[in-house]
Amino acid sequence: MTYRAATLTLFSIGALVCLLFVWNTSAEFPMDDSYIHAIYAENLAQDHQLAFNRGEFAGIGATSILWVLVLSAGVRLGVDPLIFSRIVSVLCFCVAVVSVFRLSRVLFQQVLKIDTPWAPFAASFLFALSGNMIWFALSGMETVLFLSLALAALVLYQERHLAGMSVALALMTLTRTEGVVLCAILLTLYLIRTQRIGEGNLFNWTRPRLQSLFPRFARPWFPTSGAANPWAKRRLDASARAARALTTANVLLFVAFVVPWFLFLFTSTGHALPTSFAGKKLSQMAAMDYFVSRGPMGNILIHLKPIVFLVTWLFYALLFVFGGAWLPGPTISLQQVSGDLHLSLLGLVLFGLLWFWLIILGVRRVMKALPETVKQSTRSQTVLALFAWCVCHNLAYMILFPSLGTTSRYQASNHLILWLLVSVGLFSIRERPGAFSRKLFRAAFVFVFFFAVGNVFYWRAVYHANLEHMVHSRIAAAEYIDRELPKDSIVAAHDIGAVKYYCNRKVVDLGGLVDARFTDFQKRHAVDQYLRDQRVDYLVIPGKQSTEDEPIYDFLGFLGIKDSPMYQLREIASFEIDRERWALGNRPTGNYLPSVKVYKVNWTSR
């Protein structure tokens, strides 16, 4: 197989697995937040306003301005944003798969000295069959756009197209603000590579300390001797100055793209990040506190959120990346940790005997090769940049926002790294001498292939269950509001996306995503006053299933609006699907409660 044929094949595989997911499904999104971007895109295209409710600007609830602009372009072209988002996301997913192939070529050359297309093709193939990644590509969110831009920036850095890399990094940062992490890593690596020799070196002051603390790693980064020939030394100095000038030009190019957006954010909202960040952080950290406090050692772990984040991610990978939640056979109940989860004993055994072993083999091989990459070109540095980005990205979330997000979408890069490490571990078996190693490689390869195919079908079932809930619960509630409630009534909702998109009226946000003032009311336990100020007539709140005595999470209690002297609540409608179908979709996504309830607010005083 040639590299060109491998590239075309992988692009086609990426498109085909996405087509398999959406075959015989409706056009709706599988999660609520996706509709928020679609609403902003339609309002921007039609009214030239970045607003959630037409004619009102109280904050910016769209996390990704680039994704809004992309969807808005589709609206201007006359394409439904629900359809256009899928088209763009699938293309981004295919680009990401091909970029993984380009990057893993260098990875296998450095780590295992493999210079044929088969190993990088296998790694990219496993990435393409990641159920999580396919779900991201069809979720209607910006996740795959963000990842594809990151991988494109790494490929451009690998090929030394620095201007293109700067544009990709700028677009990545406009997609999600944490894109600056990869910018900082690539800038640091480039400066270290180009400024490590000669007088006036930017990093001279760090050399002695780094060499004493980390001799193995610092030696290739900071050689101890420069050029003995004065003319050679001058040439190196000139080269370093030219590299600094080129770096400055590319930094300015990056700044020219991103600064206008952040200036607009700050001047219009008073914050450097979209309004949705504060709302998401408040609600998700409160939910984490609630669930952690109910588990073992909850009183201690509630104060150790970075550790909870790390353990949760590893637990999530065991269950929903490596099959612990869906492989057949006897299971272990995880009721004390999470009430509706079961761990397959077969999945646990396979993780211990296969997946963990392959990942450790991959980590050892990569760690052995990484220190040497800095001696070489930008092409070789790319592998280091990829792994460093994944580590720093997770550290940033651990410290600032320790949440996985829906289906772990905030850490999409982790799925890429896991499958790359599995692939490196797999092919490192083949490189060992002896017939037994070759047989073991073939057996492991066949198993991993069939597991990946099974993983696709599991996630396809999850995706269909998500759509079923959206159509028959969230969208059904919105259509009920549009059909049955007075047109001039004001509705408030915690999950505002689908309700607003389908109910054709103003919707007041109770999640702090689009109104910067809401979080202040919530912190003061005065959400009832906020409802009064907004003259709300009806509430749309996630709730329990009809067969349950208590909700999994009490949103009315969390918002502090269950009881108030200002009003009385009366439930007038409830929408839900079969609990098993709901659980199938909810377990790996953490996306929603079983039902959506509509309440009439009967005011006693305003």
N, C-alpha and C positions, 0 to 999 in steps of 0.2 A: 504493500500500500504506500502510495506517495503522500507527502505532506498535504498537497493540494486536495487529493481525493479524501484524505482524512478530515480536512477542514469542511468540505462540502457535506460529507456524511454526517458529521457531528451537528452541523447547522440543521440538516434535515431531521435528525433524531430529536433535537430540541423542539422543533415545530410539531413533529408527529406526537410526541408525548403530551404536549399541551392540547393538541386536537383530541387525543384520547380522553383527556380530562373533561373537556367541555362538550363532548359528543352527547347529544340527546339531553341537553340541559337548557335552562332558561338563561336569559342574558343578564340577570341580576348579579350583584356583587355578593360574595359570601360573608362580608363583614360590614358593619355599619359605618365606620370611619371613611370608607371609600366614597360614600355618597357626599361627604362634606367637600372633598376636592371637586367632585362633579358639580356641586352647587356653586362653589366659587368660580369654577371655569365658565359655567353658563352665565352667571351674572357679569363676569368680566367681559365675556364676548358680546353680550347683548347690551349691557348698560355701561360698560367701561368703568366698573366699580369693583374693588376688591372687598366685597361685602357678602355676608351670609344671608341676612334679610335685606331685600332690595331697599335702597334708600337709607339704610342704617349702617353706621360704622362704629362698632364698640370694641373691636379687637380683630386679630387675624387668627382664625381657627384652623387654617390650612398649614400643616407642618412644612410642606414642600412647595415653595413658590414655583420652581421649575416644572413640577408635575402639573400644577394648576395652569401654567402657561401652555404646556403641551396639550392638555385636554381642551383648553380654550381655543387653541388653533384648530383642533378637530371640530369644535362647535362652529367656528367660523366657516369651515369647509362644508358644514351641513351634516356632519357625522355625529350620531348619538354618542355622548361621552362614555356610556357603558360599553359600547362596541369599540370605540376608538382606544380606550384604555387597554383593552385586551390585545388589540393589534399591536400597539406600541410595546406593551409589556412582553408579549411573546417574541417580538423582534429583539428586545433588550436581552431576554433570556437566551436566545440563540447566539447573540453577540457575546454574552458572558461565557457560554459553553465553548465557543471558538477561542476566546481569550484565555480561558483555562488551558486549552490545548497548547497555545503559544507559550504560556508561562511554564507549563509542566514539562515542555521540551527541555528548557534550561534546567529545571529542577532535576530531572532524571539524568541529564548529562553531568551535572555537578555531583549529585549524591550517589548515583549508582554507575556512572560512566556508561549509561545506555544511550545510544545515539540513533535509535530507530523509532519510527512513529508509533509502534504498538503500545509501549508503556504509557506515553502521554495520552494516546487515544483511549486506553482503558480508564485512566484517571478521569478524563473529561466525560467519558460515557457514564461512569458512576455518578459524577456530579449531575449530569443531565437527567438521570433517573432518581435523583433525590426528591422524594415526595414533598418535603418541605419547600424546596426551591420551586417546584412546579406550582404548588399552592400559592406561593408568593407571586409568581408570574401571572396568576389569574385572579388575584385578590382585589385588583383595582387600586392598590396602593403603589407608592413610589419605590418599594423595596428593591425590585430587580433593576430599575433604572439607576438607583444609587450604586448597586453592586457592579453593574455593567460599566458604569463610568469609572469606578475605582479600578477595575481590571483593565479597562482601556488605557487609563493613565499609566498603569504599570507596564503594559505592553509598549506604549509610546516611550516611556523612560528606558525600557530595555533596548529599543531601537534608536535612542538618542534623538527623538523628535521632541525637543524640550518645549517648543512653543505649543505644539499640539497637546503635550502633557499638561501644560499650565491651563489651557482652555478646559480640558477634561476635568482637572481638579477643581476649577472654578465652578463648572456646571455641577460637579458632585457636591460641592459645598452649598450651592443653591438648592440642591435636592434635599439634603439634610445637613444641618450645620456641623455635625460631627465629622464631615468630610475634611475639616481642617487638620484632623489627626494624621491622615495620610499625607497631606501637604507638608506638615512639619517633618515627617519621617523622610520623605524623598528629598526635601531641601537639606536636611542634616547629612544624609548619605552622600549627596552630590558635593556638598562643601567639604566633607571629610576626604572624599576621593580626590578632589581637585586642589585642596589647600594643604595637603599633609607634608609637602616638601618646599623648602625655600624660606628666605627671610620674609618677615611680615606675615607669617602663617597665622590664620585666625585661631588655630587650636594649639599653638605652642605652649601656652600656659597650662593646658590640661595634661600634657604628655607625661611628665614625671609622676603625677598622682595616679593616672590611669595605668601606667606601666607597672607601678608598685602594687596596685590593688588587683588588677586583672591582667597579669603578664601574658597569659595564653591568648586572650582576646585582643589586647591592645597592641601586641607586637605587629600583626599584619596591618593594623589601622595606622599606626604611627611608627614608621621605620626610624631607627636611631641615627642613621647617617644620611646626609644629602649627597649631592653631586660634588666630587672632588674638583673637577674642572671648572674654573671660574665662568667660562663661556657657557658651559652646560647649565651651571647654576643660574645664570642670567636668563637663559631660555626657559628654565623651569619657573622662575619668578614671573616672566612675561606670560607664560601659560596660566599661572595662577591668577594674575590680574585679569586676563581675558575671561577666565571662568567666572570671576566675581562680577565682571560687567554683564556677562550673559545671564548670571543668576539674578542680578538686579533687574534686568529687562523683563525676565519672566515673572518675577515677583510683582512688578508693576502691571504686567498684563493680567495676572490673577486678580490683583486689587481692583483694576478697572472693571472687571466683571462683577465682583461680589460687593464692593463697598456701596454702590447705589441702593441695593436692596436693604442692607443693614442700616443705612442712614434713614431710609424710608421707615423701616421698622421702628427705629428709636424715636424719630420725630413724630410718628403717628400714634405710637402706643406707649412710649416712655420706657420700653424694654428692648434689650438687644436680641431677644428670641421671640418667636411667635407666641401669641397668647396661649395657644394650645399646650405649650410646654408646662406652664404653671398649673393648668387644670389637670393635665395628665399626671403630673408628679403628685399633686395633692390626692387625687382619687386612687391612683395605683399604690402609693405608699400606705394609704389608709387601709386598702384591701389587703396588702401584704401584712401589715400589723395585725389585722383581724385573723387571717388564716394562720400566721406563724404563732400567734399567742395561743391558739387552740391545740397546737401540736406539742410533741415532746420538747421539753426544755424551752418552751415558748417565752417565758419571762426573761431568759438570757438571750436567745436568738433575736428577739425583737430589737435589741440594741446592736446587733452585729449584721446589719443588712448586707454589706459586701460579701460576707461569708455565706449568708443565705442565698444570695444571688449566684455565687459559684456552685454551691451544692445543688441548687434548683436546676441550673443549666446541665450539670452532669446527670442528674436524675432524669431530666427531660430527654437528654440524648439516649440514655439507656432505654427509656420507654418508647420514644417516638421517632428516633433515628435508627436504632439498632433492633427494633422489633419487640421490645419487652412488653408492649401493650397489645400486640396483635398476633404473635406467633401462637400456634395451637398447643394444647396440652394443659396439664394442671397449672393453677395460678396461685399466687400469694395475694391475699387481700391487703391493700394499703390504706385501710379505712382510717387508721390513726394519723396518717400523713395527709391523705386527701381522700375524702369519703367515697368517691365513685371510681377509684382506680384499682386495677389488678395487674400484678406483674407475672408474666409467663415464666415458669421454671425453665423451660427450654430457652427462652430469651436470656435469662440470667446465666445459664450454663454457657451458651454461645458467646455471651459477652466476655465471660471470664476466660474461655478457652480459645476464642478466635479474635473478636474485635479488639479487646484490650491488648492482646498479644501483638496484633498487627500494628496498632497505634504506637505501642512502645517501641517496636522495631523501627517504625517510621520516624519517631522522635529521635531515637539514637542516631540514625543515619543522617538526619537533617542537622542535628546539633554538631555532629562531627564535621560536616562540610561547611557550615555557615561562617566560621571565623576566617576561612580562606577566601571567601568571596570578595572581601574588600580589597584584596590585592589586585583584583581583576577589573573588568570594565563595568559600565552601567548595566550591561546585559547580565552579568553575573550577580550584581547587587540586587537585582529585582527579587530574587527568591528571599533574600534577607528582608527586603522592604515588605514583602507580602506577609511574612510571619510576624515581623515587628508590628505591622499595622494591626493584625488580628489581636495581638497581646495588648497593645495600647488602647485599641478600641474597647476591648472588654474592661480594661482598668478604668477608663473614663466612665463607663456605665456603672461599674461597681461603686465608684466614688460619688458620682453626681446623680445617677438615676438607676438604681439597682433593680431594673425590671427587664424581663425577657420580651415583653410585648406580645401581641397576638401571634401565636404559632412561632414564637421566638424570632419575630421579624426584625427586632432591633439588633440581633446578632447573626444576620444572614451569612456573614463571612465565616462564622464558626463551622457551618455546614461544609463550606468549600474546604477549609483546612482539615476537617475530619476525614473527608474522602480522599484528599491528597495524601494524608498520612497513612490511611489504610492502603492506598495504592503503592506507596513507597515500601511499606512493610511487606506487602504481597510480593512485589518484584524483588525485594531483597532476599526472599526465600529462594527464588529461582537462581540468583547469582551465587548461592552457596554451592560448593562442589558436591558431587555424589548424585546417584540416581534417585535416592530417596527424596532429596530436596526437590528435584524436578517433579516427582509424583505428588509430593505434598503441595507444591505450587499449583499444579493442575487441578487437584481436588479442591483446594481453597478457592481458586479462581472460579470454578464452576459453581460452587456454593454461593459465593459473593454475587455472581451474575444472577442466579435465580432469586436470591434474596432481594436484590435491587428491583427486579421485575415485580415480585410480590409486594414490595414497598410502594410501588407506583399504584397498584390496585387498591391497597389499603387507603392511601391518601386520596384516591379518586372517590372512594366511598365516603370518606370524611367530607370532602368538598361537596358532594351531592347532599349530604345531611345538612351542611351549612346553608346551602341554597334553599333547602326545604324549610328550615327554620326562618330564614329571612322572608321568604315568600308568604308563608302561612302564619307568621307571628308578627314580625316588624312591619312588613309592607301591608299585611292585612289590617293592622292597627291604623296605619296611615290612611289607607283607603276608607276605613270606617269613619275616621275623623272627617275626611273630605266629603263623604257621602251623607253622614248623619248629623254632624254638629253645625251650628250656625256659622255662616261664612265670616262674620265679623268677630267671632270668638277667638281668644288668644290661648294658644297651647304652649305648655312648657314641658320639656322632655330632658331626661338625662342622656340618652343616646339619640342625638339629634339628626343623624344623617338621613336614614331612610324615611323617618317621619316627615322631615322637611321636604325631601325630594318628591314625595308622593301625596302629601296632604294639601298642597297648594295654598298655603297661608303662612303668616308669620309664626315662627317657633322660637320660644325663649329657651336659652341654653341653661341647663342645670348641671353641666359638667365643667364649666369654666374654660371651655375651649374657644369660644368666639367673643365672650364678654369679659374684659379684663377686670371689671368691678366685682364679678361674682365671687371670686375666691376670697375677697375681703369680707363679704357677707357671710360666707361659709365659716371662715375662721372666727368670726364673732358670734357664730351660732344664731344668725339672723336671716336665714334663707326665707323664712316666712315673710319677713319685711320686704325682701327682694321680690317675692311673688306678688305682694301687694303693690309695690312700686311699678311692677310690669303689668299690673291689672290682668293677671292670669286667671283664666276660667276653667281650664282642664289641665290635668297632669298625665304624662305618659311615662310609666316607670317600669323597669324590668322587675319581675317578681317570681313567685314560686309556681311550681306545677300544681295542678288541681289535686293530685294524689298526695302531695306533701303537706305536713303540718306546719313546718317553718321553712322560710326561704333559705337557700344556701348562703345568701348575703342580703342583708336588709338595706336596700337603697333608701327607703323612706327614713329609716333610722340613721343611716350615714349622713343624709342631708339634713336631718333634724327637723323634718316637716311632717312626721307622722301625727303629732299632736300639737295643736296651737290654739290659743284663745281667739285667734283672728278668724278661723274658719273651721269647717268640718269637711272631711273627705268622704266621698261616696263612690265606690267602684261601680262603673256602668258597663264595662266590657273587659273581656280577657281573651287573649289569643295565644295558643300553644300548639305543639305537635306531640306525637307520641314520645314518651320519656326516653325510651331506648334510642330512638332516632336522634333526639336532642343530645343524649349522652355521647353517642358515637361522634357527633360533630364537635362537641364541647371539650371532650377529654384532651385532645392534642392541641386545641386552639385557645382554650380559656376565653372564649369569645363572647359568651352571653349567658344569661340566666334562662330558665326553661320557658318563661312566658313574658308577655307584654301586657300590662294592665292600664286601662284608661280610667281616670278618676275625675269626677265633677268636684270642683272647689266651691263649696257653699260658704260665702263670706258672711261672717257675723258683724265684722267691722272693717272698714277700709280707711 
